[in-house]
Amino acid sequence: MRSGHTREIAVAGAIVVLALVMAAVAPGYFSPANLRDLFLANLPVLLVAIGMTLVIVAGEIDISVGSVFAICAVVAGVLAKAGMPVWLAGAAACLLGALFGSINGALVAYAGIPSIVVTLATMVALRDGLRWTTEGAWVQDLPRAFQWLGLTQAEYPFVAASLTAVLTIVFAWGLRHVAAGRAVYATGSNPDAARLAGLDTAAVKCAVFAIVGTLTGLAAVLNAVRFNQIPSNAGIGLEMKVIAAVVVGGASVAGGRGGVPGTVLGVLLLAAIGPALTFLGISAHWERAIQGAIILVAIAADGIRISAGGRARAHVKAAAA
Amino acid sequence: MPPALLSASSITKSFEGVSALRHVSFELHAGEVHAIVGENGAGKSTLIKIMTGAEQPDAGRLTVAGRDVPHMTPALARARGIAAIYQQPSLFPDLSVAENVALTLETGGIWRRVRWSERRRRARALLEEVGSTVDPARLAGSLSMPEQQLVEIAKAVGADAKVVIMDEPTASLMDDEVERLFAVIRLLRAQGCGVVYISHRLEEVLAMSDRITVLRDGETVATHAKETLDRPALIQAMVGRTLKETKPRTPVATGDMALELRHLSNRELGLSDVSISVRRGEVLGIAGLVGSGRTELAETVFGLVPSDGGEVLVGGVPVRIGSPLEAIQLGIGYVPEDRRRHGVMLEMSIAENTSLASLGAVSSRGLIDRAAERRLAESHVERLRIKAPSVSTDVGALSGGNQQKVALARWLSIEPGILMLDEPTQGVDVGAKAEIHALIHELAERGLAIVMISSDLPEVLSMSDRIAVMHAGTVSGVLDRSEATQDRIMALALERPAG
């Protein structure tokens, strides 16, 4: 699970190359305003991506994060408008995210339904439920205390960044050094063997979905406070962006492999590319195409490894027969 | 005399350097039922695969009706009239019986028009021929096992198969269904087909076949006319190899009762009334054929599928084991069969694999102490002589024998009182096998109670103090090492249930 850090090095190298190209061609890319925008817009993506890393390492996937993100943002806004302190509204959004995540997790772990099916269903159901409830209306006239979490525009980036950094470090370190983190890797790597080793793999699966839900709730709040209104169609396509970042960062969709450092680099690379295109005068329409190409490269690198392993296994099977 | 329908001469085949068949010869004539018998791993399946083109032999000659077939393929085998029917019928469950039959029999372009009435008529005619009244419009998946088997035979008949190979066809059949199958086999024989019949049920083999070929350790022992054999002689031929020189275990004074099962049952896994016991310092071998319930017994004791009747006593105290974690807490370790699927995590390092069941021992307040983890792994690497560059090496990079030792290391790390080993030397090379044997003895001498499941009879005989033989989900007999012989074990393993 840590055979070298080739993927992290490759992604970091790509980021450096991109930065060098931008420095040479479009120095305006590094203007403080642009970097600040980039940074604040991607903190929430990173939070969700960390949760997604756990889910993918455990051998599952969650494509409902975009819908959970939208609901949590809207609920936080509505509660704040009703006079609830922003901290409490934020906590409520996290709890709601945890609840949705736990429902996904329970359906996967205890009902035994594949996670792609469960979260596809919750993705559609939650999104349309929200659309039906809000009738497409945005949450507007948010109280001043909601904006920037009630902080000044200068204080907010520091607080948001610190919070994200702490969570990133906690999860990065915890996955490596806490027994529960090891259980996530073992579950994704070989669920049968993990069960035999006395691990409660169902609880592990349930927990990773609850975690990604909670982090999605927090991300939704950190994103919502940047604007003075909350669109009910927030977070569309978020799942793709997040899964892409995790996969680019070296996690294996087959489970058992991946980590927070790789995911941080993956988020950074994907975040940097979009605006870079604008600065280079390339149509923004290319952004998704290029992101897609990067994902394909990452998965191809993974696929070559997996099929090589598959061949080895096939040989063993033949020998056993 | 006309040439043999099918003849394999001096077939040799090895997988990854492990020899599966050595100079095996086999001949099938028209109008004969020719049985192939042998222990697990004797090479029966490999021989069938070669005769049906699923595997290519390394050396040897295959002729069909007197004509050389240098490169047999599944399609060619079918074209030459060879059909195989396996224990698990391989029908398409979501297609109708008529479609299943048509898939093998109909020829023509992929855009041809399908004549449904013709399809059904043909399927019905073929089914009638083999004595089946199944409606061709039914989905194959809705048929019972024997019904599916008859459809398979109907397919073979429809394809004008001259050679019908049946691999354990009666394994899932009831007595009257077996009778019906036999009637079909007699019919095939009367029509001049040759039938290759593979079965563990020696009574059936003796009742049905004209000739019997015995395979042992990948070699042909002999081909006998049925009249010259009886059951004891057949068993003798199957197991009668000279014992390989694994040093016989010197019995040690055994201690207190470690594990006792009283009338244990598990309906879900097909176990009933299993009563065995094992003392500290004792090796209890569990023998039996594949499917006799050995692995299921270990899974029940380990709490993977909890028992639904009977008692389990650990150290004389009645316990209820509802999950692997509870088993581990009682000091029971289980090294499962098929280490790649159930044993080791290939993407994780030796250290991480070793500590997985004993993370508590290398952690303080929930945090893993990496240094302690490495020390734990290093001590096992040294003791088990695991060959690896370091304990950070991924287990996927190790050889089979070393992977098995890592699986063992995980369970030794919990310092178990009872260790269950399922096929501990399956697929490992001779050297590693001897090392693992020595290690098992050493563990027993240190006071562990060892339950060793194995299909390898010499291994069971040389390693065990006592041997429990399983058959059809229960223990058909327990033999002391002084009274155990290969013949007696085989006789118990092959015992037909009363009635």
Chai-1 contact restraints between the chains, C-beta under 6 A:
chainA,res_idxA,chainB,res_idxB,connection_type,confidence,min_distance_angstrom,max_distance_angstrom,comment,restraint_id
A,M1,B,E347,contact,1.0,0.0,6.0,A-B,restraint_1
A,M1,B,M348,contact,1.0,0.0,6.0,A-B,restraint_2
A,S3,B,D394,contact,1.0,0.0,6.0,A-B,restraint_3
A,H177,B,L367,contact,1.0,0.0,6.0,A-B,restraint_4
A,H177,B,I368,contact,1.0,0.0,6.0,A-B,restraint_5
A,V178,B,G366,contact,1.0,0.0,6.0,A-B,restraint_6
A,A179,B,L359,contact,1.0,0.0,6.0,A-B,restraint_7
A,A179,B,S363,contact,1.0,0.0,6.0,A-B,restraint_8
A,A179,B,G366,contact,1.0,0.0,6.0,A-B,restraint_9
A,A179,B,I368,contact,1.0,0.0,6.0,A-B,restraint_10
A,A186,B,M345,contact,1.0,0.0,6.0,A-B,restraint_11
A,A186,B,L356,contact,1.0,0.0,6.0,A-B,restraint_12
A,S189,B,M345,contact,1.0,0.0,6.0,A-B,restraint_13
A,S189,B,E347,contact,1.0,0.0,6.0,A-B,restraint_14
A,S189,B,M348,contact,1.0,0.0,6.0,A-B,restraint_15
A,N190,B,M345,contact,1.0,0.0,6.0,A-B,restraint_16
A,D192,B,H342,contact,1.0,0.0,6.0,A-B,restraint_17
A,A193,B,H342,contact,1.0,0.0,6.0,A-B,restraint_18
A,A193,B,G343,contact,1.0,0.0,6.0,A-B,restraint_19
A,L196,B,P324,contact,1.0,0.0,6.0,A-B,restraint_20
A,L196,B,P336,contact,1.0,0.0,6.0,A-B,restraint_21
A,L196,B,H342,contact,1.0,0.0,6.0,A-B,restraint_22
A,A197,B,L356,contact,1.0,0.0,6.0,A-B,restraint_23
A,A197,B,A357,contact,1.0,0.0,6.0,A-B,restraint_24
A,G198,B,P324,contact,1.0,0.0,6.0,A-B,restraint_25
A,G198,B,L325,contact,1.0,0.0,6.0,A-B,restraint_26
A,G198,B,I328,contact,1.0,0.0,6.0,A-B,restraint_27
A,G198,B,A357,contact,1.0,0.0,6.0,A-B,restraint_28
A,G256,B,E347,contact,1.0,0.0,6.0,A-B,restraint_29
A,R257,B,E347,contact,1.0,0.0,6.0,A-B,restraint_30
A,A318,B,F15,contact,1.0,0.0,6.0,A-B,restraint_31
A,A319,B,F15,contact,1.0,0.0,6.0,A-B,restraint_32
A,A319,B,E16,contact,1.0,0.0,6.0,A-B,restraint_33
A,A319,B,V18,contact,1.0,0.0,6.0,A-B,restraint_34
A,A320,B,G427,contact,1.0,0.0,6.0,A-B,restraint_35
